[in-house]
Amino acid sequence: MFYALCGVESSSDKTKRIDDLCAVEPLANGQAFEVVNGQDVWHPIWKKPVNHQVNGKFISTVTDRVWENEEVHGLTYTQTH
């Protein structure tokens, strides 16, 4: 999911994907993401703490996506417990 959110090609080998993900730079304007071809492409600031404003937004988006995926696949907490 991190690869897709950050615009990293997921079909390349694992080492290249990780290198590309680590190479994602923060945006000069300080925003968390930019829209490219109608898609949000995130730019977390890897060298900052997770509670940094940009990173917090990124983590929130990841959490939302995981929750949405679980709902789609019927894996919500209330259904499994």
KOLNUDO-399773 format. One record per residue: x, y, z of N, C-alpha, C in turn. Coordinates in Angstrom, 1 decimal. Example, Ala and Ser with C-alpha at 12.3 -4.5 7.8 and 13.67 -1.06 7.14 Angstrom:
@n_x 13.2 | n_y -5.7 | n_z 7.8 | ca_x 12.3 | ca_y -4.5 | ca_z 7.8 | c_x 13.2 | c_y -3.3 | c_z 7.8
@n_x 12.8 | n_y -2.2 | n_z 7.1 | ca_x 13.7 | ca_y -1.1 | ca_z 7.1 | c_x 12.9 | c_y 0.0 | c_z 7.9
//
This chain:
@n_x 0.8 | n_y -1.2 | n_z 0.0 | ca_x 0.0 | ca_y 0.0 | ca_z 0.0 | c_x 0.9 | c_y 1.3 | c_z 0.0
@n_x 2.0 | n_y 1.2 | n_z 0.7 | ca_x 2.9 | ca_y 2.4 | ca_z 0.8 | c_x 3.4 | c_y 2.7 | c_z -0.6
@n_x 3.7 | n_y 1.7 | n_z -1.4 | ca_x 4.2 | ca_y 1.9 | ca_z -2.8 | c_x 3.2 | c_y 2.6 | c_z -3.6
@n_x 1.9 | n_y 2.2 | n_z -3.6 | ca_x 0.9 | ca_y 2.7 | ca_z -4.4 | c_x 0.6 | c_y 4.2 | c_z -4.0
@n_x 0.5 | n_y 4.4 | n_z -2.7 | ca_x 0.2 | ca_y 5.8 | ca_z -2.2 | c_x 1.4 | c_y 6.8 | c_z -2.6
@n_x 2.6 | n_y 6.3 | n_z -2.6 | ca_x 3.7 | ca_y 7.2 | ca_z -2.9 | c_x 4.1 | c_y 7.2 | c_z -4.4
@n_x 3.3 | n_y 6.5 | n_z -5.2 | ca_x 3.6 | ca_y 6.5 | ca_z -6.7 | c_x 4.8 | c_y 5.7 | c_z -7.1
@n_x 5.1 | n_y 4.7 | n_z -6.3 | ca_x 6.2 | ca_y 3.8 | ca_z -6.6 | c_x 5.7 | c_y 2.6 | c_z -7.4
@n_x 6.4 | n_y 2.3 | n_z -8.5 | ca_x 6.0 | ca_y 1.2 | ca_z -9.3 | c_x 6.1 | c_y -0.1 | c_z -8.5
@n_x 5.0 | n_y -0.8 | n_z -8.4 | ca_x 5.0 | ca_y -2.0 | ca_z -7.6 | c_x 5.4 | c_y -3.3 | c_z -8.3
@n_x 5.6 | n_y -3.2 | n_z -9.6 | ca_x 6.0 | ca_y -4.4 | ca_z -10.4 | c_x 7.5 | c_y -4.7 | c_z -10.4
@n_x 8.3 | n_y -3.7 | n_z -9.9 | ca_x 9.7 | ca_y -3.9 | ca_z -9.9 | c_x 10.1 | c_y -4.8 | c_z -8.7
@n_x 11.3 | n_y -5.3 | n_z -8.7 | ca_x 11.7 | ca_y -6.2 | ca_z -7.6 | c_x 11.8 | c_y -5.4 | c_z -6.3
@n_x 11.8 | n_y -6.2 | n_z -5.2 | ca_x 11.6 | ca_y -5.7 | ca_z -3.9 | c_x 12.7 | c_y -4.6 | c_z -3.5
@n_x 13.9 | n_y -4.9 | n_z -3.9 | ca_x 15.0 | ca_y -3.9 | ca_z -3.6 | c_x 14.8 | c_y -2.6 | c_z -4.3
@n_x 14.4 | n_y -2.6 | n_z -5.5 | ca_x 14.1 | ca_y -1.4 | ca_z -6.3 | c_x 12.9 | c_y -0.6 | c_z -5.7
@n_x 11.9 | n_y -1.4 | n_z -5.3 | ca_x 10.7 | ca_y -0.7 | ca_z -4.7 | c_x 11.1 | c_y 0.0 | c_z -3.4
@n_x 11.9 | n_y -0.7 | n_z -2.6 | ca_x 12.3 | ca_y -0.1 | ca_z -1.3 | c_x 13.1 | c_y 1.1 | c_z -1.6
@n_x 14.1 | n_y 1.0 | n_z -2.5 | ca_x 15.0 | ca_y 2.1 | ca_z -2.8 | c_x 14.1 | c_y 3.3 | c_z -3.4
@n_x 13.2 | n_y 3.0 | n_z -4.2 | ca_x 12.3 | ca_y 4.1 | ca_z -4.8 | c_x 11.5 | c_y 4.7 | c_z -3.7
@n_x 10.9 | n_y 3.9 | n_z -2.8 | ca_x 10.1 | ca_y 4.4 | ca_z -1.7 | c_x 11.0 | c_y 5.3 | c_z -0.8
@n_x 12.2 | n_y 4.9 | n_z -0.5 | ca_x 13.1 | ca_y 5.7 | ca_z 0.4 | c_x 13.5 | c_y 7.0 | c_z -0.3
@n_x 13.4 | n_y 7.0 | n_z -1.7 | ca_x 13.9 | ca_y 8.2 | ca_z -2.4 | c_x 12.8 | c_y 9.3 | c_z -2.6
@n_x 11.5 | n_y 8.9 | n_z -2.1 | ca_x 10.4 | ca_y 9.9 | ca_z -2.2 | c_x 10.8 | c_y 11.1 | c_z -1.3
@n_x 10.8 | n_y 12.3 | n_z -1.9 | ca_x 11.2 | ca_y 13.5 | ca_z -1.3 | c_x 10.0 | c_y 14.3 | c_z -0.8
@n_x 10.2 | n_y 15.1 | n_z 0.2 | ca_x 9.1 | ca_y 16.0 | ca_z 0.6 | c_x 8.8 | c_y 17.0 | c_z -0.4
@n_x 7.6 | n_y 17.5 | n_z -0.5 | ca_x 7.2 | ca_y 18.5 | ca_z -1.5 | c_x 7.8 | c_y 19.8 | c_z -1.0
@n_x 8.2 | n_y 20.6 | n_z -1.9 | ca_x 8.8 | ca_y 22.0 | ca_z -1.6 | c_x 7.8 | c_y 22.9 | c_z -0.9
@n_x 6.5 | n_y 22.7 | n_z -1.3 | ca_x 5.5 | ca_y 23.5 | ca_z -0.7 | c_x 5.0 | c_y 23.1 | c_z 0.6
@n_x 5.5 | n_y 22.0 | n_z 1.2 | ca_x 5.2 | ca_y 21.5 | ca_z 2.5 | c_x 3.9 | c_y 20.7 | c_z 2.6
@n_x 3.3 | n_y 20.5 | n_z 1.4 | ca_x 2.0 | ca_y 19.7 | ca_z 1.4 | c_x 2.3 | c_y 18.2 | c_z 1.5
@n_x 1.3 | n_y 17.5 | n_z 1.9 | ca_x 1.5 | ca_y 16.0 | ca_z 2.2 | c_x 1.5 | c_y 15.2 | c_z 0.9
@n_x 0.7 | n_y 15.7 | n_z -0.1 | ca_x 0.6 | ca_y 15.0 | ca_z -1.4 | c_x 0.4 | c_y 15.9 | c_z -2.5
@n_x 0.6 | n_y 15.4 | n_z -3.7 | ca_x 0.3 | ca_y 16.2 | ca_z -4.9 | c_x -0.7 | c_y 15.3 | c_z -5.8
@n_x -1.4 | n_y 15.9 | n_z -6.6 | ca_x -2.3 | ca_y 15.2 | ca_z -7.5 | c_x -1.6 | c_y 15.0 | c_z -8.9
@n_x -1.5 | n_y 13.7 | n_z -9.2 | ca_x -0.8 | ca_y 13.4 | ca_z -10.5 | c_x -1.8 | c_y 12.5 | c_z -11.3
@n_x -2.2 | n_y 12.9 | n_z -12.5 | ca_x -3.1 | ca_y 12.2 | ca_z -13.3 | c_x -4.3 | c_y 11.7 | c_z -12.5
@n_x -4.9 | n_y 12.6 | n_z -11.7 | ca_x -6.1 | ca_y 12.4 | ca_z -10.9 | c_x -5.9 | c_y 11.5 | c_z -9.6
@n_x -4.6 | n_y 11.2 | n_z -9.3 | ca_x -4.3 | ca_y 10.4 | ca_z -8.2 | c_x -3.5 | c_y 11.2 | c_z -7.1
@n_x -3.8 | n_y 11.0 | n_z -5.9 | ca_x -3.0 | ca_y 11.6 | ca_z -4.8 | c_x -1.7 | c_y 10.8 | c_z -4.7
@n_x -0.5 | n_y 11.5 | n_z -4.9 | ca_x 0.8 | ca_y 10.9 | ca_z -4.7 | c_x 1.4 | c_y 11.5 | c_z -3.4
@n_x 1.5 | n_y 10.7 | n_z -2.4 | ca_x 2.0 | ca_y 11.1 | ca_z -1.1 | c_x 3.5 | c_y 11.3 | c_z -1.1
@n_x 3.9 | n_y 12.2 | n_z -0.2 | ca_x 5.3 | ca_y 12.5 | ca_z 0.0 | c_x 5.6 | c_y 12.6 | c_z 1.5
@n_x 5.6 | n_y 11.5 | n_z 2.2 | ca_x 5.9 | ca_y 11.5 | ca_z 3.6 | c_x 7.3 | c_y 12.0 | c_z 3.8
@n_x 7.6 | n_y 12.5 | n_z 5.0 | ca_x 8.9 | ca_y 13.0 | ca_z 5.3 | c_x 9.6 | c_y 12.0 | c_z 6.2
@n_x 10.3 | n_y 11.1 | n_z 5.6 | ca_x 10.8 | ca_y 9.9 | ca_z 6.3 | c_x 11.7 | c_y 10.3 | c_z 7.4
@n_x 12.4 | n_y 11.4 | n_z 7.3 | ca_x 13.4 | ca_y 11.8 | ca_z 8.4 | c_x 12.7 | c_y 12.5 | c_z 9.5
@n_x 11.4 | n_y 12.7 | n_z 9.5 | ca_x 10.7 | ca_y 13.4 | ca_z 10.6 | c_x 10.0 | c_y 12.3 | c_z 11.4
@n_x 9.6 | n_y 12.7 | n_z 12.6 | ca_x 8.8 | ca_y 11.7 | ca_z 13.5 | c_x 7.4 | c_y 11.4 | c_z 12.9
@n_x 6.9 | n_y 10.3 | n_z 13.3 | ca_x 5.6 | ca_y 9.9 | ca_z 12.8 | c_x 4.5 | c_y 11.0 | c_z 13.1
@n_x 4.7 | n_y 11.7 | n_z 14.2 | ca_x 3.7 | ca_y 12.7 | ca_z 14.6 | c_x 3.8 | c_y 14.1 | c_z 13.8
@n_x 4.8 | n_y 14.1 | n_z 12.9 | ca_x 4.9 | ca_y 15.3 | ca_z 12.1 | c_x 3.6 | c_y 15.5 | c_z 11.3
@n_x 3.2 | n_y 16.7 | n_z 11.0 | ca_x 1.9 | ca_y 17.0 | ca_z 10.3 | c_x 1.7 | c_y 16.2 | c_z 9.1
@n_x 2.7 | n_y 16.2 | n_z 8.2 | ca_x 2.6 | ca_y 15.5 | ca_z 6.9 | c_x 2.6 | c_y 14.0 | c_z 7.1
@n_x 3.4 | n_y 13.5 | n_z 8.0 | ca_x 3.5 | ca_y 12.0 | ca_z 8.3 | c_x 2.2 | c_y 11.6 | c_z 9.0
@n_x 1.6 | n_y 12.4 | n_z 9.8 | ca_x 0.4 | ca_y 12.1 | ca_z 10.5 | c_x -0.8 | c_y 11.9 | c_z 9.5
@n_x -0.8 | n_y 12.8 | n_z 8.5 | ca_x -1.8 | ca_y 12.7 | ca_z 7.4 | c_x -1.6 | c_y 11.4 | c_z 6.6
@n_x -0.4 | n_y 11.1 | n_z 6.3 | ca_x -0.1 | ca_y 9.9 | ca_z 5.6 | c_x -0.5 | c_y 8.6 | c_z 6.4
@n_x -0.2 | n_y 8.6 | n_z 7.6 | ca_x -0.5 | ca_y 7.4 | ca_z 8.5 | c_x -2.1 | c_y 7.3 | c_z 8.6
@n_x -2.7 | n_y 8.4 | n_z 8.7 | ca_x -4.2 | ca_y 8.4 | ca_z 8.7 | c_x -4.8 | c_y 7.9 | c_z 7.5
@n_x -4.2 | n_y 8.2 | n_z 6.3 | ca_x -4.7 | ca_y 7.7 | ca_z 5.0 | c_x -4.4 | c_y 6.2 | c_z 4.9
@n_x -3.3 | n_y 5.8 | n_z 5.4 | ca_x -3.0 | ca_y 4.3 | ca_z 5.3 | c_x -4.0 | c_y 3.6 | c_z 6.2
@n_x -4.2 | n_y 4.1 | n_z 7.4 | ca_x -5.2 | ca_y 3.5 | ca_z 8.3 | c_x -6.6 | c_y 3.4 | c_z 7.7
@n_x -7.0 | n_y 4.5 | n_z 7.1 | ca_x -8.3 | ca_y 4.5 | ca_z 6.4 | c_x -8.4 | c_y 3.5 | c_z 5.3
@n_x -7.3 | n_y 3.4 | n_z 4.5 | ca_x -7.3 | ca_y 2.4 | ca_z 3.4 | c_x -7.3 | c_y 1.0 | c_z 3.9
@n_x -6.6 | n_y 0.7 | n_z 5.0 | ca_x -6.6 | ca_y -0.6 | ca_z 5.6 | c_x -8.0 | c_y -1.0 | c_z 6.0
@n_x -8.6 | n_y 0.0 | n_z 6.7 | ca_x -10.0 | ca_y -0.2 | ca_z 7.2 | c_x -11.0 | c_y -0.5 | c_z 6.1
@n_x -10.9 | n_y 0.3 | n_z 5.0 | ca_x -11.7 | ca_y 0.2 | ca_z 3.8 | c_x -11.5 | c_y -1.2 | c_z 3.2
@n_x -10.3 | n_y -1.7 | n_z 3.1 | ca_x -10.0 | ca_y -3.0 | ca_z 2.5 | c_x -10.6 | c_y -4.1 | c_z 3.4
@n_x -10.5 | n_y -3.9 | n_z 4.7 | ca_x -11.1 | ca_y -4.9 | ca_z 5.6 | c_x -12.6 | c_y -5.0 | c_z 5.4
@n_x -13.2 | n_y -3.8 | n_z 5.3 | ca_x -14.7 | ca_y -3.8 | ca_z 5.1 | c_x -15.1 | c_y -4.4 | c_z 3.8
@n_x -14.4 | n_y -4.2 | n_z 2.8 | ca_x -14.7 | ca_y -4.8 | ca_z 1.5 | c_x -14.6 | c_y -6.3 | c_z 1.5
@n_x -13.6 | n_y -6.8 | n_z 2.3 | ca_x -13.4 | ca_y -8.2 | ca_z 2.3 | c_x -14.1 | c_y -8.9 | c_z 3.5
@n_x -14.9 | n_y -8.1 | n_z 4.2 | ca_x -15.7 | ca_y -8.6 | ca_z 5.3 | c_x -14.9 | c_y -9.0 | c_z 6.5
@n_x -13.8 | n_y -8.3 | n_z 6.8 | ca_x -12.9 | ca_y -8.6 | ca_z 7.9 | c_x -13.0 | c_y -7.6 | c_z 9.0
@n_x -14.1 | n_y -6.9 | n_z 9.2 | ca_x -14.2 | ca_y -5.9 | ca_z 10.2 | c_x -14.1 | c_y -6.6 | c_z 11.6
@n_x -13.7 | n_y -5.9 | n_z 12.6 | ca_x -13.5 | ca_y -6.4 | ca_z 13.9 | c_x -14.8 | c_y -7.0 | c_z 14.5
@n_x -15.9 | n_y -6.3 | n_z 14.3 | ca_x -17.2 | ca_y -6.7 | ca_z 14.8 | c_x -17.7 | c_y -8.0 | c_z 14.2
@n_x -17.3 | n_y -8.3 | n_z 13.0 | ca_x -17.7 | ca_y -9.5 | ca_z 12.3 | c_x -16.8 | c_y -10.7 | c_z 12.7
@n_x -15.6 | n_y -10.5 | n_z 13.2 | ca_x -14.7 | ca_y -11.6 | ca_z 13.5 | c_x -14.7 | c_y -11.9 | c_z 15.0
@n_x -15.3 | n_y -11.0 | n_z 15.9 | ca_x -15.3 | ca_y -11.2 | ca_z 17.3 | c_x -16.6 | c_y -11.2 | c_z 17.9
//
